[in-house]
Amino acid sequence: MIAPILEEIAGEYNGKVKVTKLDVDSNNQTAARYSIMSIPSVLFFRGGQVVDQIVGAVPKAQLTARLQKVLA
């Protein structure tokens, strides 16, 4: 659902952030490590640590606003 939005954001922030996707069915240990209970879940990392998280499909404006806070 939000994959096209994330691809847009990846292009717009190329060189500033890394956007990756993870198949939680194939990587259940990673999903458990970050307590992923609902899909989609977007985790924001800084310095290797989760600093923010969004659960559920949200508009691009909300994703970019949260990303801007993480980058600040």
BELDA-V556173 format. One record per helix or strand of 2 or more residues. SS is the DSSP state (H for helix, E for strand). FROM is the first residue (numbers start at 0). TO is the last residue. If there is no record, write none. Layout:
ss-><SS:SS>
from-><FROM:FROM>
to-><TO:TO>
This chain:
ss-><H:H:E:E:H>
from-><2:27:40:48:59>
to-><11:32:45:54:70>
